[in-house]
């Protein structure tokens, strides 16, 4: 037995007819997990809509180079996510650029409110990813956009032949640091441990780069600047406080899952990530989660894509059983 296929393509604008729309599935997010879920939802014939907010492609689209996605070798994040969205659209996926503000359960349905519309759905896939975390040090807010950045891919051109500092030790920090080495004159890498957490191949490549100076077991404690922007940072190092002249500071100190609209709908852990069961299930049987928004741990594009596909497959199976 199979459920009734309800394909209802709509345009990207909300419009009058878009308000209070009813779907079998709402997919919240626009990154690889959401795009994969959209591809499979469209192929399964599930009546769905993808609410992708203002940042199509998610964090992956802001990554300069992705080297470990199977079949591609080296590819820009924006090119990879662009290809995913193109495939989703060709399969019949429906996208709207709206920001989810709340999601609740009402009368056995999921009620999703955005900044411009309202939707009801039988099921919801949360794939909203995570936003960059901040350090909360003096100067961070003051010089944001004037030397302080959370996206090397976006802002690297502003630092051509200038000095920069990058803070972090994970895959994102190392990949973005390697991107910066093509642009800046000098790059300081600040990490709170004595070893990077990133892939060994990438970590070795960065540490051995001629433009890179590493500051192990160190912390950024202050960002200094003038009317033009950032001029220096203060580091707390094993040798004491150090004043390092720099033109820019790039922060990669973790992420915060974008779960605020869903806090009353599913169980979250202490880091605000969605707690998953059987990879994509949540505490709510009508809600699934995929990608960086979850507590699954291994945050890679390939795992996000896998989880998005599994989430749509789970919804398909439930709809079949309900028919």
C-alpha positions as CSV (number, residue, x, y, z in Angstrom):
1,X,0.0,0.0,0.0
2,X,1.2,3.5,-0.7
3,X,0.0,6.9,0.4
4,X,-1.5,9.4,-1.9
5,X,1.1,11.4,-3.7
6,X,0.5,15.1,-3.3
7,X,2.9,17.2,-5.4
8,X,2.2,20.9,-5.1
9,X,4.8,23.1,-6.6
10,X,4.6,26.7,-5.6
11,X,6.8,29.7,-6.4
12,X,9.4,31.2,-4.1
13,X,7.2,34.1,-2.9
14,X,4.9,33.6,0.0
15,X,1.9,35.5,-1.4
16,X,-1.6,35.4,-0.2
17,X,-2.2,31.8,-1.1
18,X,0.9,30.7,0.7
19,X,-0.3,31.7,4.1
20,X,-1.7,28.8,6.3
21,X,-0.6,26.3,3.7
22,X,-0.9,22.6,4.6
23,X,1.8,20.1,3.7
24,X,2.8,16.6,4.5
25,X,6.3,17.8,5.3
26,X,8.1,21.0,6.2
27,X,11.9,21.0,5.9
28,X,13.5,23.9,7.9
29,X,16.9,24.8,6.7
30,X,19.0,25.4,3.6
31,X,22.3,23.5,4.0
32,X,23.3,20.1,2.8
33,X,21.1,18.2,5.2
34,X,18.0,20.2,4.1
35,X,18.9,20.0,0.5
36,X,19.4,16.2,0.7
37,X,16.0,15.9,2.5
38,X,14.4,18.0,-0.2
39,X,15.8,15.8,-3.0
40,X,14.4,12.7,-1.4
41,X,11.1,14.3,-0.4
42,X,10.6,15.3,-4.0
43,X,11.6,11.9,-5.4
44,X,9.2,10.2,-2.9
45,X,6.4,12.4,-4.1
46,X,5.8,13.9,-0.6
47,X,4.0,17.3,-0.6
48,X,6.6,19.5,1.0
49,X,8.1,22.9,1.3
50,X,11.7,23.9,2.2
51,X,12.1,27.0,4.4
52,X,15.7,28.0,3.7
53,X,15.9,31.4,5.4
54,X,18.5,34.0,4.2
55,X,21.5,31.7,3.8
56,X,21.0,29.2,1.0
57,X,23.6,26.4,1.3
58,X,24.2,26.9,5.0
59,X,27.7,27.1,6.5
60,X,29.0,24.7,3.8
61,X,28.3,27.3,1.1
62,X,30.7,29.7,3.0
63,X,33.6,27.2,3.0
64,X,36.2,28.1,0.4
65,X,37.3,24.5,-0.4
66,X,35.9,21.1,0.5
67,X,38.4,18.3,-0.1
68,X,36.6,15.2,1.4
69,X,33.2,15.0,-0.3
70,X,33.2,11.7,-2.2
71,X,33.5,12.0,-5.9
72,X,34.6,15.7,-6.1
73,X,38.1,15.9,-4.7
74,X,38.4,19.6,-4.3
75,X,35.3,21.8,-4.7
76,X,34.2,25.2,-3.4
77,X,31.4,24.9,-0.8
78,X,29.1,27.2,-2.8
79,X,29.6,25.1,-5.9
80,X,28.8,21.9,-4.1
81,X,25.6,23.2,-2.4
82,X,24.6,25.0,-5.6
83,X,24.7,21.7,-7.4
84,X,22.7,20.1,-4.6
85,X,20.0,22.8,-4.8
86,X,19.9,22.5,-8.6
87,X,19.3,18.8,-8.3
88,X,16.6,19.3,-5.7
89,X,14.8,21.8,-8.0
90,X,15.0,19.5,-10.9
91,X,13.5,16.7,-8.8
92,X,10.6,19.0,-8.0
93,X,11.6,20.4,-4.6
94,X,9.8,23.5,-3.4
95,X,11.7,26.3,-1.7
96,X,10.7,29.5,0.0
97,X,13.1,32.0,1.5
98,X,11.5,32.5,4.9
99,X,12.9,32.4,8.4
100,X,11.2,30.0,10.9
101,X,10.2,31.9,14.1
102,X,8.4,29.1,15.9
103,X,7.2,25.6,15.6
104,X,4.6,23.9,17.9
105,X,2.3,20.9,17.8
106,X,-1.4,21.5,17.5
107,X,-4.2,19.0,17.0
108,X,-1.9,16.3,15.8
109,X,-0.1,18.6,13.3
110,X,3.1,20.7,13.3
111,X,2.4,24.4,13.1
112,X,5.3,26.4,11.7
113,X,5.3,30.2,11.7
114,X,7.8,32.1,9.7
115,X,8.5,35.8,9.3
116,X,5.9,36.0,6.6
117,X,3.7,32.9,6.6
118,X,2.2,30.0,8.5
119,X,2.3,26.4,7.6
120,X,0.8,23.1,9.0
121,X,2.4,19.8,8.3
122,X,2.2,16.2,9.3
123,X,5.9,16.0,9.8
124,X,8.9,18.4,10.3
125,X,12.6,17.9,9.5
126,X,14.8,20.3,11.5
127,X,18.0,21.0,9.4
128,X,18.7,24.6,10.4
129,X,22.4,24.0,11.1
130,X,24.4,26.1,13.6
131,X,25.7,29.6,13.8
132,X,29.3,30.6,14.8
133,X,30.0,30.9,18.5
134,X,31.6,34.0,19.9
135,X,34.4,34.5,22.5
136,X,32.9,37.5,24.3
137,X,36.2,39.2,24.6
138,X,36.7,43.0,24.6
139,X,36.7,44.4,21.1
140,X,34.9,41.5,19.5
141,X,31.6,43.2,19.0
142,X,33.1,46.7,18.6
143,X,35.2,45.6,15.6
144,X,32.8,43.1,14.0
145,X,32.8,44.0,10.3
146,X,35.9,46.2,10.8
147,X,38.5,43.5,11.1
148,X,36.6,40.8,13.1
149,X,35.0,38.1,11.0
150,X,33.5,34.7,11.3
151,X,33.9,33.9,7.6
152,X,37.3,33.8,5.9
153,X,35.7,32.8,2.6
154,X,33.5,35.9,2.7
155,X,36.1,38.4,3.9
156,X,39.5,37.2,2.8
157,X,39.7,39.6,-0.2
158,X,39.7,42.5,2.3
159,X,43.0,41.3,3.8
160,X,45.1,40.9,0.6
161,X,48.8,41.2,1.6
162,X,47.8,42.1,5.2
163,X,48.3,40.3,8.5
164,X,45.6,38.2,10.1
165,X,45.0,36.0,13.2
166,X,42.7,33.0,13.2
167,X,41.4,31.4,16.4
168,X,40.4,27.8,16.5
169,X,41.6,24.2,15.9
170,X,38.9,22.2,14.3
171,X,38.3,21.4,10.6
172,X,36.5,24.7,9.8
173,X,39.3,26.8,11.3
174,X,42.0,24.9,9.5
175,X,40.3,24.9,6.2
176,X,39.6,28.6,6.4
177,X,43.1,29.3,7.6
178,X,44.5,27.5,4.5
179,X,42.3,29.6,2.3
180,X,43.7,32.7,4.0
181,X,47.3,31.7,3.3
182,X,46.6,32.4,-0.4
183,X,45.7,36.0,0.4
184,X,47.4,37.4,3.6
185,X,51.1,38.2,4.1
186,X,51.2,36.6,7.6
187,X,48.8,34.4,9.5
188,X,48.8,33.7,13.2
189,X,47.0,30.5,14.4
190,X,45.8,30.7,18.0
191,X,44.7,27.4,19.7
192,X,43.9,26.7,23.3
193,X,45.5,23.2,23.1
194,X,48.9,21.9,21.9
195,X,47.4,20.0,19.0
196,X,44.8,20.7,16.4
197,X,41.6,18.7,16.3
198,X,41.3,18.9,12.5
199,X,42.1,16.2,10.0
200,X,45.8,15.3,10.4
201,X,46.4,15.9,6.7
202,X,45.0,19.4,6.8
203,X,46.6,20.2,10.1
204,X,50.0,19.3,9.0
205,X,49.6,21.3,5.8
206,X,48.7,24.4,7.7
207,X,51.3,24.1,10.5
208,X,54.1,23.7,8.0
209,X,53.0,26.6,5.8
210,X,55.7,29.3,5.6
211,X,53.2,32.1,6.3
212,X,51.8,30.6,9.5
213,X,52.9,31.2,13.1
214,X,51.3,29.0,15.7
215,X,50.5,30.0,19.3
216,X,49.8,26.8,21.2
217,X,48.0,26.6,24.6
218,X,47.0,30.2,24.1
219,X,43.9,32.3,24.4
220,X,42.7,35.5,22.7
221,X,41.8,37.9,25.5
222,X,41.3,41.2,23.8
223,X,41.0,42.8,20.3
224,X,42.4,46.3,19.9
225,X,41.7,48.8,17.2
226,X,41.2,52.4,16.2
227,X,38.7,54.3,14.0
228,X,39.9,52.3,11.0
229,X,39.4,48.9,12.5
230,X,41.5,46.1,14.2
231,X,45.2,46.9,14.8
232,X,46.3,44.2,17.3
233,X,45.3,41.4,19.7
234,X,46.3,40.5,23.2
235,X,47.1,36.8,23.7
236,X,47.4,34.9,26.9
237,X,50.3,32.4,26.2
238,X,52.4,30.1,28.3
239,X,55.1,32.8,28.2
240,X,52.7,35.5,29.4
241,X,50.7,38.2,27.7
242,X,51.7,39.0,24.1
243,X,50.7,42.0,21.9
244,X,50.4,40.9,18.3
245,X,49.9,43.4,15.5
246,X,47.3,42.3,13.0
247,X,44.8,43.7,10.6
248,X,42.1,41.1,11.1
249,X,40.8,38.4,13.4
250,X,38.9,35.4,12.2
251,X,37.0,33.4,14.9
252,X,36.3,29.7,14.6
253,X,35.6,28.7,18.2
254,X,32.6,26.4,17.7
255,X,29.0,26.7,16.7
256,X,25.6,27.2,18.4
257,X,22.8,25.0,17.0
258,X,20.0,27.1,15.5
259,X,17.2,25.5,17.6
260,X,15.5,28.4,19.3
261,X,12.2,28.1,17.3
262,X,12.0,24.4,18.2
263,X,12.8,24.4,21.9
264,X,9.3,23.6,23.0
265,X,8.9,20.9,20.3
266,X,11.9,18.6,20.8
267,X,14.4,17.7,23.5
268,X,17.6,19.6,23.4
269,X,21.0,18.8,25.1
270,X,23.1,21.2,27.2
271,X,24.6,22.8,24.1
272,X,21.1,23.4,22.6
273,X,21.5,20.7,20.0
274,X,18.6,18.4,19.1
275,X,19.0,15.1,20.8
276,X,18.5,12.4,18.2
277,X,17.4,8.7,18.4
278,X,18.3,6.2,15.7
279,X,20.3,9.0,14.0
280,X,17.5,11.2,12.8
281,X,14.6,10.6,15.2
282,X,13.8,13.0,18.1
283,X,11.7,13.0,21.2
284,X,8.7,14.0,19.1
285,X,7.5,11.3,16.7
286,X,6.5,13.9,14.2
287,X,9.8,15.6,14.1
288,X,13.2,14.5,12.7
289,X,16.5,16.3,12.7
290,X,19.6,16.2,10.5
291,X,23.0,17.9,10.2
292,X,24.8,20.3,12.5
293,X,21.6,21.1,14.4
294,X,21.8,17.6,16.1
295,X,24.0,16.1,18.8
296,X,25.3,13.5,16.4
297,X,28.8,14.7,16.7
298,X,30.6,14.1,13.5
299,X,29.9,17.3,11.6
300,X,30.7,16.8,8.0
301,X,28.9,17.6,4.7
302,X,28.7,13.9,3.9
303,X,27.0,12.9,7.2
304,X,24.6,15.8,6.9
305,X,23.6,14.7,3.4
306,X,23.1,11.1,4.7
307,X,21.0,12.3,7.7
308,X,18.8,14.4,5.4
309,X,18.1,11.5,3.2
310,X,17.3,9.2,6.1
311,X,14.9,11.8,7.6
312,X,12.9,12.0,4.4
313,X,12.9,8.2,4.1
314,X,11.6,8.0,7.6
315,X,8.8,10.4,6.8
316,X,7.9,8.5,3.6
317,X,7.6,5.2,5.6
318,X,5.3,6.8,8.2
319,X,3.1,8.3,5.5
320,X,2.8,4.9,3.8
321,X,1.9,3.2,7.1
322,X,-0.8,5.9,7.7
323,X,-2.4,5.4,4.3
